[in-house]
Amino acid sequence: MSGVFTPELLDRCISCGFCLPACPTYGLTGVEASSPRGRINLMRALETGVLPEDDPTVLEESSFCLGCRACEPVCPAGVRYGALLEEWRDHMWRRRRRPWRLKALLWAVDRPSRVRALGLPRRHAHATRRARGGPHLMLGCFERALYPEVSRSASRLAPELSVPSVQGCCGALHAHNGELERGNALARELGEALPGSIVTTAGGCAAHLAGVLGRERVRELSQWLADRGDAEPPGVSRSPRQRIGLQDSCHLRNGLGVYVEPRELLARVGDYVELPSAAVCCGAAGTYSILRPDDSARVLNRHLDEIADADLDVLAVLNPGCYRQLEQGVRRRRLRTRVMHLAEVLVGTTGAAPGP
């Protein structure tokens, strides 16, 4: 079955195995097929017709993969595994194979009017007049509904950012879940609605937008604050120092190489504690925690153990999916640690601790 994958992407893998230790699902199972190298071999078998598309292992592994892209930074051949996974799911998850929960999520963010409706019940950052050429703050889709304080905090940290009301989804959700063409189209539409620089508080959105619009147009919030070069961004709170950890956004770290900036910012406002698995996927992985909750929880458990051992006051996150995943996990464990977005930490936003 040729034509599923871009040949240049598929041919780059040399099956060296450097990716295996970096892969969370391989770490869980020790099964070759559940590693990037093994999955690329499955892709090749599908492409050449050795395996049919309804082969149970092909179906399972296209879904079991977290899509965290941790294999990319350690790959000596420069394999763009994330792009291969998007092409794989674009083929495998069409029509009847797409879970109904995923269909509902994609429908909810497929039109700007629906995305804006998500934020109506909550008070996200106040919309301001669109500045020609930017810079603009991207509100996000589900983030504006679940965590409206994030965009409000970002506006305090970077008041120079305009917040246009006419903005929809960036398309990352579609691109990562079997609708690659639609995901790229939504990114281009957002780029037209927000001309010039776009600043986002979601690492996954940043990586997707940068891939479609170009890195020169897209900045994640910590990048923007670091690029601005302030000794201290406006709005930063001078509260008593706390023990603060960080959970990296997988796509931000592995796709864009951004991980130093948030650590430097957090070290200014607290005693930064590097968790051993900070760079490892927390199991949220976009829709993964919704579609495969049991596997997601298995990935998360290691992180919760480390958070408990570190006795953190605050765990900072850089992506709404990670926010939801870790917040729920901390609450289940009855830990005293508060999960907060980087922007909230920097402005000193307070909230009730989810502990006992």
N, C-alpha and C positions, 0 to 999 in steps of 0.2 A: 504494500500500500504506500507508494511513493507520493511525495508532495505534502506530507504532514509537517515536516521540519525543514528549516533552512539548512542546506547541506554544509555550508561553511561553519555553522554553529555545531552541528552534530559531529563533524569530522575532527574538530579540534581536540577532543578528549583523547588522551594517550593511555588511559587506564592505569595510571601510575599508583593510585591509591592514597595520595596525599589528602584527599577529601574525606576519607573514612573517619579519622579521629574527630573531625570538625562537625560531623553530621549528628544532630540530636537523635534522629530516629534510628540510625545505625547503632548509636550508643545504647538505645533502649533494647534493641533486638539482637544485635550482632549478626544480622542476616544481610548478606551481600546485596540482595535485591532492594533492600531498604536503605541503601547508600546512594550518593550521587553517581558514582561509577556504575553501580548495578542498575540504576534507573536509566542511565544513558544507554546501557546495553539493551534494556527493554525497549527504549525508543528506537534504537537501530533495528531491533527485531521487528518492531511494528512497521517501520519505514520500508524494510525489505520484504515484508510479507511472511517472515518466518513465524511470527505470532499474529493471530487475529486481534482485532480491537476489542473483542469481548473475552479475551483471555483473562481469567480471574486475577492473575498476578499483575497484569497490565492495568486492569481496572483499579485494583486495590492500591498499587503503589502511586498511581497518579493522584490519588486522594490522600494517602498516608503521609506524603511529603509535606513538611511545614512550609516550604518555600522561603526559608529564612536566608538563603544565599550565603550561609557561612562557609560553603565550599569554595566560593569564588576567590576570596583573598588568599587562600592557601594553595590555589591551583597554579602550578608552574607553567601550564599551557595556556592560561587565560581563558578557560572555558566560561562562557556566559550562560551558566546553568539556569538562572532566573528566566532568561529569554526562552530557553528550551522548554522549561516547565510551562510557561504561558502558551506556547504553541501546542504542547501536549494536551493541556486542559482545554484549549480552544477546540481541539478535535474530539477529545473524549467526552466532554461535558455538554454536548449539544442536546437540545430538546429533551427527550425522555430521561436521559442520564443526569440531568441537573436536579439536585434535591429541591423540594418545594420551598424549604426555608431559604435557600439561596435565591430562588426565583423572586421571593417576596422582598428580600433585601435589595436585589438589583433593581427591581421595579420602583422601590421607594426613592432611589437616588438617580433615576434615569432622566428626570426632567428638572430643570432649575426650580420650577414652581413647587414641586414636591419636596425638594431639598429645603427651600425657604420655609415651607409649612412645618418641617421638622423642628425648626427653631422657634416657632411662634409661642409655644407655652413657656419657654425659658428665656431669660434675659442675657443673651450673649452680648458681645461687644456692640456698642451702639453704631449703627450704620452712619457713615459720613459721606459727604460728596466725593465722587470719584475724581481723583487727581489724574490729570492727563500724564501718561507715561509712568505712573506709579511713584513710589512703591506702595503696594497694596498688601493688606493682611487678608489671607484666605481663611474663611470661617470654618471650612470643613463641613461634612454632611452630618454624620451621626454625632460628631464631637459637639456641635452646636446644641444638640438636643440633650446629650448625656452630661456634658461637662462645660456649660456655658461660661463658667468662671475662667476657663483657660484663655479664651479670646479676650475677656475683659482684662485679665492680668497682662496679656501680651500688649494690649493697647496702652497700658500704663507704662510698660517697659520701653515701648517704641512708639511714642505718640505721633511720630512723623508718618506712620503708616495710615493710609486711608482705608476705610472699611466699606467698600461698595456693597449695596444690597443686592445688586444684580450679579449673583454668582451661584453656580451650581456645583455639582460634584466634579472632582478632578479626573474620575475614571479609573482610579487605581483598583477599586473594588471589582469593576468589570474585567479589567485586564488580567487580574490575578485569578479570576474564577470563570474562565472559559468564554469570555466575550472580549477578545483582544482588540478587534477592530472598533467596537463601540467604546472601549476604554480609551483608546487613542483619540477617537473623535471627541469625546468629552473633554480630554485634556486640551485639545486644540480650541474647543469652544470656550473653555475657561480662560485660555491664553488671550483670546480675542476680547473677552469681557473685561479682563484685567491686563491691559497693555502695560508693558514695562516689567519692573521687578515684582515678583510675587514672593511673599514671606508666609510660610506655613508652620503651624505648631504640630504637625503630624509627620513623622519620619517617613512612613510609607507613601504618603502623598508627595512628599518632597522628591523621593527617588523616582516615582512614576512621572511626575511633571518634568523633572530634569531630563528624563530619558526621551520625552516627546518634544518638549519645548527648547531644551538645551540648558546646560548647567548655568550659563551666564544669566539666565532669567529667574532662577529659582534659588531661594535660600530657606533653610530651616531656621527657626528662631534663634537658636544658639549661634549658628553661623552669622546671622545678621548682626547680632549683638557683638560678636567677636570682630567682625569686619569693620564695624563702626569705630572700634578702637577706644571706647570710653574706659576710663579708669574704673568707673562704676556706672552701669546703666541707670537712667532716671527711674525712680519708683522702687529701687531695691530697698528692702527692709533691713534695718539694723536691729534685729531681734537677738536674744541670747543665742549663743552658738549651740547647734544641735548636731548629733551624729546623723549624717546624711549619706545614703547610698544611691546608686543609680542602676536602672535597668536600661540598657541600650535598646534603641529601635533597630531591629535587624536590617531593614532595608536602608536605613540611614547610615549605619556603620559599614555593612557589607557592600551596599550598592554605591554609596557616595563617599565612603571613607571618613565620615564625620563622627568623631567620638572624643577628641581632645577638648573641643570647645565647651560642651556641657559640663565636663569635669572641672575645667578651670573656673567656670562661673559658679558652680556649687561650692568650690573650695573657698570662694570669697565670702560666703554667707554662713558657712558651717564647717564642722570637722568632717571632711570627706572620707568615707570608708569604701574602699574598692572591694566589692563582693567577688568571690572567685568565678561565679558564673554570670557576671554582669553582661558579658558579650555574647552569651548563649541565649537562644530563643526561649522566651518564657512560656511558649505554648499557645499564645493568643493567635498569632499568625493570621491576622485579618479575620476571616470567617471560620478558621479552623476550630476555634473553641466552641463554635455553635454547631458545626457539622460533625465534629469528632470530639465530643466533650471528654470521653474517657481517656483517649490518647493525650489530649491537651492537658488533663489533670496530671497524668504521669510525668509529662515534661515539666510541669509547674512545681511538682513536689520538691525537687532539688533546690529550687530557688527559695521556696518557703523555709526549708531547713536552714539555709544560709542566712536569710533575713532574721530568723529567730536567734541563731547563734551570734549574729552581729549586734543584736539588741539595738536596732536602729530607731531613731526618733522619726525619721522621714525616709521614704524611698521615692526618689524622683523618677518620672517616666517621660517619654518623648513621643508617645503615640497613644491615641485613644483606646485602641484595642488592648495594648499592654496595661493601660490604666484600669480598664474593666476587669481584665484577667487577674491582675495582682490585687486589686482592691477586694474582689470577691474571695480570693485565696487567703488573704490576710484576715479577712473577717471570719472565714470558716475556721482558721487556726486560732482565732481569738488572740492575735498578737497585738501589741501596743503600737506598732509602727503605723504611721499614716502614709498612705499612698497619695502623691500629689504630682501634678505636672510641673516640669521645670519652671514654667512661667509663674505658677502659683507659689512655688518655693521662693523664688527671687523677690516677689512682692510681699512675702510674709502672710499670704492668705491662710487663715486658720479654719479648722473644722474639727468636729468631734472625732476623737480617736476611735477606731473600730475594735478596740481590744475588749477585755472582759468587763 
